[in-house]
Structure formats: structure tokens, C-alpha cells
Amino acid sequence: MKVNVFFAICFLGAFGAVAQSEKRVLTFQEAIRTALKNSVQLNQQKNNLQLNQTQKISSIASIGPNVSVNTSASVFDGNSFNQNAGVVVNGVRDNISGALNANINLFSGFSRINLIKQANNQLEAQANFVNRTSQDIISTVSNQYLQVMLDVELVKISKENFEVLVKQLEQTKEQVIVGARSVVDEYNQDALAKGAELRYVQAQITLNNDKALLSQTLLIDAFEEFEVETPSWDTNVLGSERLNPEELAAQAKQHRGDYLRAVKAEDAQRFAMRASRGLLMPSLGAFFNYGSAYNFQRNEPDSISINSSRTSVVVDPSQPSGYGLQTTTTATTVANEKQRSFADQYKTDNVYKQYGLQLSIPIFSGLQNRAALAQQKTLYENSQLTRKNVEFQIRNDVFRAYHNYEGAKKAFVVALDQLKAAEMAFSLETERYNLGVTNFVDFVNANRLFVQAQTDKAQAEYRLLFQKVAIGYSIGTLRPEDLE
């Protein structure tokens, strides 16, 4: 029985080791690529970009003619006008008609040209918005990924501190047994170890929550266990980089997708306002219609009759020879026994053509055209305000990112010095505490300062890494390949 239990334990241990070894390692670049691929917001904006491309093509094609083919087939039962006979007939008549219609706008106050320019600027604005949305995703994933990295480091720090305090507790218990320390010291050390264990558990909870948040952003299964890999970024290189805020602000106006989008949106509204102004001007168009028809009167030899006339000469005997001649013409209607074919009617007899020009001069339409112009003008003025607001916003973003980056560099240097001092102090205080030279309060304070210094150093390091990402995001040059 003991042997079976031993093998079961070995099997479970081996299975756990295999499961642990197969845990997925999520690299920073893989997280960025996954987010850009799965992002709902980015894919929606890409779909909108395709729509804008279609609208641009449609606006260009609108300057060409509109061509349509119309056909109809109907049955008239009762009084109807037979165009072949030119009379009103009573009965059942079949009718088939078809027409080719074409019209083209020759002039409409340049509204078509302005609509094309509007659609082109809207397309460019959406392309810039897609670019900015991708940078939003990169910035968000970078923040969340670095937060998970920081959580892993904090879990490691809390675990190491817990293990150190547990060893210290075991040593204190042995000293209590031999009488070198009092029982109070054992209880104090036990409470300190339990506090470290609590912080260790809380750090794990925070790590799991931040992992779940990252999984949601990447749209991957939250139940899929993964570990994060630290990017090969050199903090010393980051700390030595010198930046000029004015140059960064100038670059932002050239690269920021939201600013470029606002500029193109302003241009699009300007052309939309000009297009609506064309509604107040006369419009000229040309048209051409070509069609034919077929008629058939049921229960009749043909849908038309043939008129025939006969002339006769009558001689009056009371008159001299050569005189008294009377001419009489008799008209008769003879039914056409030969049915005219569909081809004769549709291709020859009933064909018609219509073409010409149409001029439309707006005089009064309830001030609707003026209201449309006023609306477009308001939208244009609002787009100007939006562009100005974004311009001030990017300068503020660059200013804040620059100073946060400079502050993060200084904080990282200070955190390194703090860690060195706290580590040395804790090492000496631990040695003094084991020798009984110092009290428990001083030992606890040294331990607290050392753990806090470790935490501050980890936070300062990852804050410096993220502020570098924030610089690229603020000036609009953030790309996945720049973060390798």
C-alpha cells in the first residue's frame, strides 16, 4: 500500500512538473502582435477605413453619367389607349415596353468636385485614426505587460522576504530552547513571518488580477496559464538618453495620428461646406432616353387597321360629251389579316429617342438649402475648434511625458542607492540581532526598509521602461519594432 502511495505521489509530481514546464511564455512582442490582431476597436476602425475607401470611389464615380435600363410587361383589361392605332380600345391588350435612360450632371456649383475632396480627406482622417488606435493599443498593452512584470518582481521580493523571516523564526526558536532569547522574541518573529506571508499572498492576488486584465486586452483565454518574459531593455541606456521637449512637440505635430486626423477632418468639413454652397447655384444636366414598346390587342387580327380608298368616275348623260364628269372617292377600313411580329414593332415601328438639356434654377425651397449651408458651416467651425484643442493637447502630453521621463530617470538612480544602503543596513542589523546586540524593533525596522527599498527599486525600473514607451506614444512614433 505504501508503495502504491509512493508511486502515486511520484506520478502526480511528474505530471505537475510537465504541466509547469508546458506553461506558455508570453513575450512582449507577442503580446503586442496579439493585441493588434485581436483588438475589437482596431478591427472596427479598419472596417470603417474600408467603408471610407468605398465612399471615396463612389464620389469619384458620381461625376460620370447615371445609366439605367427599365422594362415592364402588363396586361390592360378594359378601356386603354393603343398607341399603335392611336385610338382608345376596349378589351384585353398586352403591352411590353423597355427603355435605356442616361443623364449626366454638367454643372452644379462645383459640388461634385468638393464632395470628392471631402471623401478623400475623410479617408486620410480615418487612416490616421487607425494609426492612432494601434498606438493606443500598444500603449495599453505595454502598461499592462509591464505591470504584470512588476507584479512578478514584487511576488519574488515578498516570497524571498517571507523565506528569510521563516529561517529567522526557526533560528529564534532554537535560541529560545537554549535560553538565549525569550519566548516573546519567538512570538514577535512569528508575527513578522506571518505578516510577510500575508504580503506574499496579496502580491499573488494582485498578479493574478493583472494577468486577467492583460488576457482581456489580448482577447486570450483567461484560464490559459502564461508567464511574461522580461524584454532585453537596458535601463542604463534609457537613463542616459537626452531629449528636447520642443523638438518632441514639433515631431508630435508631424506624427500624432489624432492631430493629423483633426487636420484632415477640418479639411473635409471645409469641402463639405463648399459642396453645400453649390445647392444655391443653378445646375445643368444632359439626358438621353431610348426605348420601344410592343402592343397586342387580343381577339383582333392585329393591333391596327389598314385604311384603303377607291375613286370612281360618274358620267352625267344630260351634259355634252366631255362635261359632267364627277369623281367620287370611297374610303374603307380593311382589317389587317397579317399579324405584325414582335421584332417589327419593338425594333422599328415603336422606337423612340429623346435627348436634351435640363436647367434647374433654385428660387425658393423653404430655405432648406440655406439651412444645409449653415449646418455645414457650423460643423466646419467646430472642426477648427477640435483641431486647435488637439494641438494644445499634444503639447501638454509631450510636456507631461518628458518631465515624467526625466523624473523616472532620477527616481531610478535614487532607488538604486536606497537599495544598496537598505541592504547593507539589514545585513548588519540581522547580524547584530542574531548576536543579541540590538533589539527586535530595530531588526523589524531594518527589514521593513529593506523590503521597501526592493519594492521601490522594482517600481522605479519598470516606471522608467514605461515612460520611455510614453514618450513614443506622446509624439506619435510608437511602433512595435521600436520596442524590441
C-alpha positions in Angstrom: 0.0 0.0 0.0 2.8 2.4 0.9 4.5 1.5 -2.4 1.3 2.5 -4.4 1.1 5.7 -2.5 4.7 6.4 -3.2 4.2 5.8 -7.0 1.1 7.9 -7.0 2.9 10.8 -5.4 5.8 10.5 -7.9 3.3 10.4 -10.8 1.5 13.5 -9.6 4.8 15.2 -9.0 6.0 14.3 -12.5 2.6 15.4 -14.0 2.8 18.7 -12.2 6.4 19.2 -13.4 5.3 18.6 -17.0 2.4 20.9 -16.7 4.7 23.5 -15.2 7.2 23.1 -18.0 4.5 23.5 -20.7 3.3 26.8 -19.3 3.2 29.3 -22.1 5.8 32.1 -22.1 4.3 35.3 -23.5 6.9 37.7 -24.8 6.4 41.4 -25.1 6.4 41.4 -28.9 4.0 38.5 -29.0 1.6 40.4 -26.7 1.8 43.5 -28.9 1.1 41.4 -32.1 -1.8 39.5 -30.4 -3.4 42.7 -29.2 -3.1 44.4 -32.7 -4.6 41.3 -34.3 -7.5 40.7 -31.9 -8.4 44.2 -30.8 -12.1 44.8 -31.4 -11.7 48.6 -31.5 -8.8 48.5 -34.0 -10.6 46.0 -36.3 -13.8 48.2 -36.2 -11.8 51.2 -37.3 -10.2 49.2 -40.1 -13.6 48.3 -41.3 -14.6 51.9 -41.2 -11.4 52.6 -43.3 -12.7 50.2 -45.9 -16.0 52.0 -45.9 -14.3 55.4 -46.4 -12.4 53.9 -49.3 -15.6 52.8 -50.9 -17.2 56.2 -50.3 -14.2 57.9 -52.0 -14.6 55.6 -55.1 -18.3 56.3 -55.1 -17.7 60.1 -55.0 -15.3 59.9 -58.0 -17.8 57.8 -60.0 -20.6 60.2 -59.3 -19.2 62.7 -61.8 -20.0 60.1 -64.6 -23.4 59.5 -66.1 -26.2 57.7 -64.4 -27.4 54.9 -66.7 -30.4 52.7 -66.1 -32.5 50.2 -68.1 -36.2 50.0 -67.4 -38.6 47.4 -68.7 -42.2 46.4 -67.9 -44.8 43.9 -69.0 -48.5 44.5 -68.3 -52.0 43.5 -69.3 -54.8 46.1 -69.8 -58.3 44.8 -69.4 -60.9 47.5 -70.3 -60.6 50.8 -72.0 -57.0 51.7 -72.8 -55.1 53.7 -75.3 -53.5 51.7 -78.1 -50.6 53.8 -79.3 -50.2 51.8 -82.5 -53.8 52.5 -83.6 -54.0 55.9 -81.9 -57.4 55.1 -80.5 -59.0 54.0 -77.3 -59.9 50.4 -77.4 -61.9 48.2 -75.2 -60.7 44.7 -74.5 -57.6 42.9 -73.3 -54.3 44.2 -74.5 -50.8 43.0 -73.8 -48.1 45.6 -73.5 -44.3 45.3 -73.2 -42.0 48.3 -73.0 -38.3 48.9 -72.4 -36.1 52.0 -72.2 -32.5 52.9 -71.7 -32.1 56.2 -69.7 -28.9 58.1 -69.2 -28.3 61.5 -67.6 -25.2 63.4 -66.6 -24.6 66.4 -64.4 -22.7 69.1 -66.3 -22.6 71.8 -63.7 -23.9 72.0 -60.1 -21.9 74.7 -58.5 -18.7 72.5 -58.3 -20.4 70.5 -55.6 -19.3 67.1 -57.1 -15.7 68.2 -57.1 -15.9 69.4 -53.5 -17.6 66.1 -52.4 -14.7 64.2 -54.0 -12.2 66.3 -52.0 -14.3 65.8 -48.9 -14.3 62.0 -49.3 -10.6 61.9 -49.9 -9.9 63.9 -46.7 -12.2 61.7 -44.7 -10.3 58.7 -45.9 -7.0 60.2 -44.8 -8.5 61.2 -41.5 -9.7 57.6 -40.9 -6.3 56.2 -41.8 -4.7 58.5 -39.2 -7.3 57.4 -36.7 -6.4 53.7 -37.4 -2.8 54.5 -36.8 -3.5 56.3 -33.5 -5.8 53.5 -32.4 -3.0 51.0 -32.9 -0.7 53.2 -30.8 -3.4 53.3 -28.1 -3.4 49.6 -28.0 0.4 49.3 -27.9 0.5 51.8 -25.1 -2.2 50.0 -23.1 -0.6 46.6 -23.6 2.8 48.0 -22.7 1.4 49.4 -19.5 -0.4 46.2 -18.6 2.5 43.9 -19.6 5.0 46.0 -17.5 2.6 46.0 -14.6 2.5 42.1 -14.7 6.3 42.2 -14.9 6.3 44.4 -11.8 3.9 42.1 -10.0 6.1 39.1 -10.7 9.0 41.0 -9.3 7.0 42.0 -6.2 5.9 38.4 -5.7 9.5 37.4 -5.9 10.5 40.0 -3.4 7.7 39.1 -0.9 8.5 35.4 -1.3 12.2 35.9 -0.6 11.4 38.1 2.4 9.0 35.5 3.7 11.5 32.7 3.3 14.2 34.8 5.1 11.9 35.5 8.0 10.9 31.9 8.3 14.5 30.9 8.6 14.9 33.7 11.1 12.0 32.3 13.0 13.5 28.8 13.1 16.7 30.2 14.4 14.9 32.2 17.1 13.0 29.1 18.2 16.4 27.3 18.7 17.7 30.2 20.6 14.6 30.2 22.8 15.1 26.5 23.5 18.7 27.1 24.7 17.6 30.1 26.7 19.4 32.7 24.5 16.2 34.5 23.8 12.8 35.0 25.4 9.5 33.5 24.3 8.3 37.0 23.4 11.0 37.2 20.7 9.7 34.0 19.2 6.1 35.3 19.1 7.3 38.6 17.6 9.3 36.8 15.0 6.4 34.5 14.2 4.1 37.5 13.8 6.6 39.1 11.5 6.8 36.0 9.4 3.0 35.7 9.1 2.9 39.4 8.0 5.4 38.6 5.3 3.4 35.6 4.2 0.2 37.8 4.0 2.0 40.3 1.8 3.2 37.3 -0.3 -0.4 36.1 -0.8 -1.6 39.6 -1.6 1.1 40.0 -4.2 0.0 36.8 -5.8 -3.6 38.0 -5.9 -2.5 41.3 -7.5 -0.5 39.4 -10.1 -3.5 37.1 -11.0 -5.8 40.1 -11.3 -3.4 42.0 -13.6 -2.8 38.9 -15.7 -6.6 38.6 -16.1 -6.7 42.2 -17.2 -3.9 41.6 -19.8 -5.7 38.5 -21.1 -8.9 40.6 -21.6 -7.0 43.2 -23.6 -5.3 40.5 -25.7 -8.6 38.6 -26.0 -7.0 35.3 -25.0 -8.4 32.7 -22.6 -8.0 33.8 -19.0 -7.8 30.1 -17.9 -4.6 29.7 -20.1 -1.7 30.0 -17.8 1.2 32.1 -19.1 4.4 33.7 -17.9 5.8 37.0 -19.0 9.3 37.4 -20.3 11.4 40.5 -19.4 12.3 42.4 -22.6 16.0 42.9 -23.2 15.9 46.7 -22.4 19.0 48.3 -21.0 17.9 50.8 -18.3 21.4 52.3 -18.3 20.9 53.3 -21.9 17.5 54.7 -21.2 18.7 56.7 -18.3 21.5 58.3 -20.4 19.2 59.5 -23.2 18.8 63.3 -23.6 15.6 64.7 -25.1 14.5 68.2 -26.1 10.8 68.9 -25.3 10.3 71.5 -28.0 11.7 69.1 -30.7 9.4 66.4 -29.3 6.4 68.8 -29.7 7.4 69.6 -33.2 7.6 65.9 -34.1 4.2 65.2 -32.5 2.5 67.7 -34.9 4.0 65.7 -37.8 3.3 62.2 -36.5 0.4 62.2 -34.0 -2.5 60.4 -35.6 -5.2 62.2 -33.6 -3.8 65.6 -34.7 -3.4 64.6 -38.3 -6.9 63.2 -38.2 -8.3 66.5 -36.8 -6.5 68.4 -39.6 -8.0 66.2 -42.3 -11.4 66.3 -40.7 -11.2 70.1 -40.8 -10.4 70.0 -44.5 -13.2 67.5 -45.1 -15.7 69.8 -43.5 -14.4 72.8 -45.4 -15.1 71.0 -48.7 -18.5 69.8 -47.4 -19.4 73.4 -46.8 -18.4 74.4 -50.3 -20.4 71.5 -51.7 -23.5 72.6 -49.9 -23.0 76.1 -51.3 -23.5 74.6 -54.7 -27.1 73.9 -53.8 -27.8 77.7 -54.1 -26.5 77.8 -57.7 -28.1 76.7 -60.9 -27.5 73.2 -62.1 -27.3 72.0 -65.7 -27.7 68.4 -66.8 -28.0 66.4 -70.1 -30.2 63.4 -70.7 -30.8 60.7 -73.3 -33.6 58.2 -73.4 -34.0 55.4 -75.9 -36.9 52.9 -75.8 -39.6 51.0 -77.6 -42.8 49.1 -77.0 -45.0 46.2 -78.2 -48.8 46.1 -78.2 -51.2 43.3 -79.0 -54.9 43.5 -78.9 -56.4 40.2 -78.1 -59.2 38.7 -80.2 -58.3 41.1 -83.0 -56.5 40.3 -86.3 -53.9 42.9 -85.4 -53.5 45.8 -83.1 -54.0 48.3 -86.0 -56.3 48.5 -89.1 -55.4 49.4 -92.7 -57.2 52.3 -94.3 -57.9 51.9 -98.1 -59.7 54.3 -100.6 -61.4 53.8 -104.0 -62.0 56.5 -106.6 -64.9 56.2 -109.2 -66.0 58.5 -112.2 -69.7 59.0 -112.9 -70.9 60.4 -116.3 -74.0 62.7 -116.5 -75.8 62.0 -119.8 -77.6 65.3 -119.8 -74.3 67.1 -120.3 -72.3 67.4 -123.5 -69.6 65.0 -124.2 -66.6 65.6 -122.0 -68.6 67.5 -119.5 -70.4 66.4 -116.4 -67.7 64.0 -115.2 -68.0 63.5 -111.4 -65.2 61.9 -109.3 -66.2 60.1 -106.1 -63.7 58.7 -103.5 -64.9 56.0 -101.1 -62.8 55.2 -98.0 -63.0 51.8 -96.4 -61.3 50.2 -93.4 -60.0 46.8 -94.0 -58.6 44.7 -91.2 -55.0 43.7 -91.5 -55.1 40.0 -91.6 -51.3 39.7 -91.3 -50.1 39.9 -87.7 -47.1 42.2 -87.2 -44.3 40.5 -85.4 -42.7 41.5 -82.1 -39.5 42.4 -83.9 -41.3 44.7 -86.3 -42.9 46.7 -83.5 -40.1 46.6 -81.0 -37.1 47.3 -83.3 -38.7 49.5 -86.0 -42.2 50.9 -85.5 -42.3 51.9 -81.9 -38.7 53.0 -81.3 -38.2 56.5 -79.9 -35.3 58.7 -78.9 -35.3 61.6 -76.5 -32.3 63.8 -75.6 -31.7 67.3 -74.5 -30.5 69.6 -71.7 -32.2 70.4 -68.4 -31.5 73.6 -66.4 -32.6 73.9 -62.9 -32.5 77.3 -61.1 -33.3 77.2 -57.3 -35.6 80.1 -56.4 -37.3 79.1 -53.1 -37.4 75.7 -51.3 -38.3 76.7 -47.8 -34.8 77.9 -47.1 -33.7 74.3 -46.9 -30.5 74.9 -49.0 -29.5 77.8 -46.8 -30.1 75.8 -43.7 -27.9 73.0 -45.1 -25.2 75.5 -45.8 -25.5 77.0 -42.3 -25.2 73.5 -40.8 -22.1 72.6 -42.8 -20.6 75.9 -41.8 -21.2 75.2 -38.1 -19.6 71.7 -38.5 -16.6 73.3 -40.2 -16.1 75.9 -37.4 -16.5 73.1 -34.8 -13.8 71.1 -36.6 -11.5 74.1 -36.4 -12.0 74.2 -32.6 -11.3 70.5 -32.4 -8.1 70.8 -34.3 -6.9 73.7 -32.1 -7.8 71.7 -28.9 -5.8 68.7 -30.1 -2.9 70.9 -30.9 -2.8 72.2 -27.3 -3.4 68.7 -26.0 -0.4 67.2 -27.8 1.9 69.9 -26.4 0.5 69.2 -22.9 1.0 65.4 -23.5 4.6 65.9 -24.6 5.4 68.2 -21.7 4.0 65.7 -19.2 5.7 62.7 -20.8 9.0 64.5 -20.9 9.0 65.5 -17.3 7.7 62.2 -16.2 10.6 60.5 -18.1 13.2 62.8 -16.5 11.7 62.2 -13.1 11.7 58.5 -13.7 15.4 58.5 -14.5 16.2 60.4 -11.3 13.9 58.2 -9.3 15.6 55.1 -10.6 19.1 56.3 -9.7 17.9 57.2 -6.2 16.1 53.8 -5.8 19.4 52.0 -6.6 21.3 54.0 -3.9 18.4 53.4 -1.5 18.5 49.7 -2.1 22.3 49.5 -1.6 22.0 51.3 1.7 19.0 49.4 3.0 20.5 46.0 2.0 23.7 46.8 3.9 21.8 48.1 6.9 19.5 45.0 7.0 22.5 42.7 6.7 24.3 44.4 9.6 21.1 44.6 11.7 20.4 40.9 11.2 23.9 40.0 12.3 23.6 42.3 15.4 20.1 40.8 16.2 21.5 37.2 16.0 24.3 38.2 18.4 21.8 39.8 20.7 23.3 43.2 20.4 20.2 45.0 19.1 16.5 44.7 19.9 13.7 43.2 17.8 12.2 46.6 17.0 15.4 47.8 15.2 15.6 44.5 13.3 11.9 44.8 12.2 12.5 48.4 11.1 15.6 47.4 9.1 13.7 44.6 7.4 10.9 46.9 6.5 13.2 49.4 5.0 15.0 46.7 3.0 11.8 45.3 1.6 10.5 48.8 0.8 13.8 49.6 -1.0 13.5 46.5 -3.1 9.9 47.4 -4.0 10.8 51.0 -4.8 13.7 49.9 -7.0 11.4 47.5 -9.0 8.8 50.1 -9.4 11.3 52.8 -10.4 12.8 50.4 -13.0 9.5 49.5 -14.7 8.3 53.1 -14.4 11.3 54.1 -16.4 10.7 51.5 -19.0 7.0 52.6 -19.4 7.9 56.3 -19.5 10.1 55.5 -22.5 7.1 54.0 -24.2 5.0 57.0 -23.1 7.5 59.3 -24.9 7.0 57.5 -28.2 3.2 57.5 -27.6 3.1 61.2 -26.9 4.9 62.2 -30.1 3.1 59.5 -32.3 6.1 57.5 -33.3 5.3 54.4 -31.2 5.8 51.2 -33.3 6.1 47.6 -32.2 9.5 47.2 -33.8 10.8 50.1 -31.7 10.1 48.2 -28.5 12.3 45.2 -29.3 
